[in-house]
C-alpha cells in the first residue's frame, strides 16, 4: 500500500468515526436512553473537537506553539453574537446561524492574520508567550467595551452604558463585563457535527496538498525548506490564519449554545487555551484523529466522574497520565505500530488470497 492510499484510508476512518459517533448519539436521543447531562454536552463536544483539530494544525502540522486559541474563539463568539443581536428575528434562524459562522470565521481570520505577521517571526517559548498575551488582551478588551445600536448607527464606549448616548430607539448589545444577553440559542448537535466535518475536510485537504507538504517541511527543517526556495513565513501564516478561522467557527457554535455570553477567564482565559493544548498533546501532536478522541474523552470524563466527589480529579489525572503514556511513550508507540502493521498485513494477505481464488474459479 502506497503512502497516498494510507492517507486516504486514514481520512476515511476519521470521517467514519465522526459519522458513527453522530449516529450513536442520535440513536440514544431517539430512544430516550441519554441523560440530560449528556444532552447538554453534545454541542460542547463538537466545538471542543473543532478547537482541538484546528490547534493541531498549528502545533502539530506547522510546529509552532500557540497559547492564544481561546482568544480567537472569543473573537468568533462575540462577533457572531453581536450580529445575531443586531438582526434579531429579521432573518430565519438557520440563515442567521450560517451568516454568523461566516462572520465569526472572517473576524477570527483577520485577527489571526494581523497577529500572525509579527508573531510568527518568533519561535518556541517567545511565540507561546505572545499568543498567550493576545488571548488575555482580547478577553480584557471585550470586558471593557460597551456597544449599542440606534437609528444613528453603532455607538461604542469604554466607560459605561450612559456614555453611549443612545436615542430612545437604541439598544445596548454589549454591556461590558456583563457581556451579551438574549442570544438565540439555535446551535444544535447536527449543526455541530456538520461544522466538525467541514473542519476536518479543510484540514485534511490542506495537509495533503502542496501547501501542507511545504508547511510540514518547514516544520521539520526550516533551513532546508528555505534553501529550496520555500517562503516559510508565508506557509506558516497560512496555517495560523486557517487555524484561527476554525477557532472562530467553534466560538460561533459556543455563543449560539448560550443565552448569555460573557468573556470570563473560565470561558476564554488562559486555562481554556491550555485545555485545548492538552487535547492536542494527549491525542498526539500532528494526529488529527487522536485530538478528536482526546477532546471527546476529556470533555465527557469529568462530568461522568462527578459521583466520585473528592476522587473525581484524581481519577481524571490518572487518565491523563495513562493517555500520555499511550500516545507518547516510545515503546508503546512502537508496539502500536507493530500491531497495526500485522493487522494491515493480514488484511492484504486475505485480499490477495481472495483474488487468487477468484482467478482459479
N, C-alpha and C positions, 0 to 999 in steps of 0.2 A: 504494500500500500504506500503510495507516494505521499508527500507532505500535503499536497492540495486536498487529497481525499481524506486525510486525517483531520484537516481543518474543517472540511465540510461536515464530516461525521460529528466532530465536537460541537459545531454550531447547531446541528440538528438536535443533538442531545440536550443542549442548553435550552433551546426554544421548546423542545418537547417537555422538559421538566416543568417549565413555567406553565405550559398549557395543561399538563396533568394536575399540577397544583391548583390551577383555577377550576378545573373540572371537579376535583375532590371537594374543594371549599364550597362550590355551588351546590353539589350534591348534598353536602351536610346542611346547607342553608335550606334547601327544598324539603328535606326530610325532618328538619327541626331538631337535629342532633347536635347543633352547635350552640355553645354557651353564649350568653350576652357579652361576656368578657372577650371571647374570641371574635365575635362580630365587630366589636369596637376596634380590634387590632387589624382588621383586613386592609383598610386603606393605609394605615401607618406602615404595614408590611410592604406595601407597594412603593411608597415614597422612600422608605429606608433602603430597599433593594436598588432603586434608581440612583440614590445617593452613593451607595457602595460601588455600583458598576461605574458610575461617572468619575468618582475619585480614583478608582483603579486605572482609569485612562491616563491620569497624571502621574500617580505614584508608581504603578506597575509598568505601564507601556512607555511613558515618557521618562520615567526615572527621576522625577522631581518630588520633593516632599512638601506638600501643601497642607496647611492647617487652617485655611480660610474658607473651607467648603460651606460651613454653616452661614457665612456671610453672603455667599451667592444664593443660597437657599432663601435667606431673609429678603434679599432684593426681589427675587421672583415672587415670594409670598406677598409682600406689601404692594408691589407694582400691580399685580393681578387683583389684589383685594381693593385697591383704590379704583381700578377700572370697574370692578363689579359693583361697588357702591355708587359710582357716578352714573352708570347706565341703569341701575335699578332693575325694574321689571319691563323696561322698554324693549328688550330683546329676549327671546326664549332662553331657558336655562342651558340647553345644550350648546347653542351658538355662543352664549356668553362664556361658557367654560372653554370652548375651543379657542376663542379670541384671547381669553385670559392666559391660556397656555402659550400662545404665540407672544403675547406681551411680556409675560414673565421670563420666557427664554431669551427674548430680544434684549431686555434690560440687563439680565444677568450676563449675557454675552458681551454687551457693550462695556460693562464694568470689568469683565474678565479681560477684555482687550486693553482697556486703559490701564488696568493694574499689571497685566502681563508684560507690557512693553518694557517698563523699567525693572520689574521684579524678576523676570526670567534671566536677567543678566547676573543674578546672584545664584549661588549654589548651596546645597546642603542645609546646614542649620540656619544660615542667614535667610534663605528663601522661606524656611518654615516660620521664622520669627516675623518676617514682614507680612506674610499671608495671615498669620495669627492676629497681628495688629490690625490688618484690614478688616477682618471679621468683627473684632471688638469695636472698631471705629464705626462701622456700618450700623451695628446694633445701637450704639450710644447716640448716633446722629438721629436715627429714626425715633428714639425715645424723646428727643428734644424738639421734634418737628410738630407743628400744628398746621393742619391743612384743611381748608374749607372751600366750598364752591357756591357761587350765587350767580345771578343773571349777568354780573360784570366779569365773570371768569373765575379763575383759580386764585386763591389767596394763601400765602404761606407766612408763617411766623415762627420765631424761636422763643417767644415769651409766654403767651397764654392764648386762650380762645378769644378773649375780648379784643386783643390786638389784631385779630384777623380783619376786623371791620366789615363783617358780613352784613348784607342787606336782610330785610325781613324774609325774603325767599331763600336765604342762604342755608347751607347745611354743613356742619362740621364732619369731616371724614376721619382725619387722624387727630386724636386728642392726646398727643404727647405720649407719655408712658402708659396711658390707658389704651392706646392702640386704636384699632378699628373694630366697630361693633356692627351687629345686624348683617352679617355675611350670609350668602345664600345657602351654604352647606349642600351643594349639589354634586360633590365628589362621591363616586361610587367605586366599589371593588372592581367592577368590569372596566370602568374608565381607567383605573389604576393599572390593571393588567395590560390594557391596550398601550398605555404610555410606557410601561415597562418593556413590552415587546418592541416598540418603536426605538426605545433607548438601546436595547440590545442590537437591533438591526443597524443603527447608526454606528455603534462602537465596533461591532464585528466587521462591518464593511470598511471602516477606517483602518482597523488593524491589518486587514488582509489586502489593503490597497498599496499602491506605490508610496503614498504619503505615510502610511502606517509602517512600512518597512524602513523608510527613512527615519522616522521617529525612533524606532527601536534600535537602528544602527547608531544613531547619535547617543542613545542611552548607553549602549554597550561600549562604545569608544568614540568620544566626541572628536578627538584629534583626527582619527582616521576618517570619520564622516566629513569633517571639514576639508580634509586633504583631497577628497574626491569631488569636491565642489558642492556639497550639500549645505544649504543655508539652515544651520542647526537652529538658530533663534526663531526663524520663521516656522519651522515644523513644530517646535516645542510650543510656540504661541498658538498654533492651530489646535493642538491637543488641549491646551489650557482653556481656550475660548469655548471649545465644544463641551468640555467638562463643566465649565461654569454655566453654559446654557442649559445643560441637562439637570444641573443642580437647581437652576431656576424653575424648571418644569416640576421637580419634586416639591419646591416651595409652593407652586400654584396648587398642587394636589393637597399639600398640607393646609394652606389657608382656606381652601374650599371644603375642608372637612371640619371646620370650626365655625362657631357663631361669633366668637370674639377673637381677634388676633392681636397679640402683644409681643413686642421684641424683648423678651426676658432672657436672662442668662441660661435658663433651663432649656429654652426652645432654640436659641440661635447663638449661644455663647461658646466659650472655649471647650466645655465638656461635650457639646454636641459634635464639634469637629473631631475631637478625639474619639468619640464613639464611632463615627463613620470610618475613621482611620483604623480602628480596631476591627471593624468588619473586613476591611481590605487585607490587613495583616493576617488575621486568623483564617480567612478564606484562601490566602495565598496571593502574594504580590504578583500581579500580572495574570491571575486566574480569575476571569470574569464570573464563571460559574461558581467558583468557590466563594467569591464575595457575596453572591446572591444567597447561597446556602448559609453562610455565616450571619448575614443580616436577618435571615428568616429565623434561625435558631436563637440568636442572641436577643431578638425582639420578643419572641414568644416566651423564652425560658424564664426571665424574671417574673413575668405575670403568672406563669404556671406554678412557680415555686412560692407563691405568697403564703400558702398554708403552712410552710415551714417556719414562718415568722423570723426568728433571730438567725436561723441557719440558712436563710434564703441566699444571702450574698456570699456566704462561704461556699455553698454548692455552685453558685454562679462562677466564682473564682476558680474552683476546681475544673469546671467545664472549660473555662477559658484556657487554662494550662494544658489540659488534655488536647484541645483543638490546636493549640500552638505546637505541641509535640507532633501531632499527626500531620500537620502541614509543613513543618519546618525542619524537624529532626532528619539529618541525612540518611540514617539507617532506615527510618520509617518511610521516607520518600523513595529510597531505593527499593524497599520491599513492595511498595505500592506499584512502582513501575514494573517490577518483575511479574507481579500478579496480573497487571493489565496486559503485558506482552504475552503471557501464557494464554490469557483469555482470547485475545485477538488472534493468536497463532492457531488456537483450537478452532476458532470460527472460520479462519481462512482454510484450514485443513478440511473442515466439514463441507465448506462451499466447493473446494476443489474435488472432494470425493463425490459430491452430488453431480457436478458437471461430468466427471468421468463415467459415472453410472448411466447418466443420460445419453452420453455418446455411445456406450456399449449397447444400450437398448435400441 
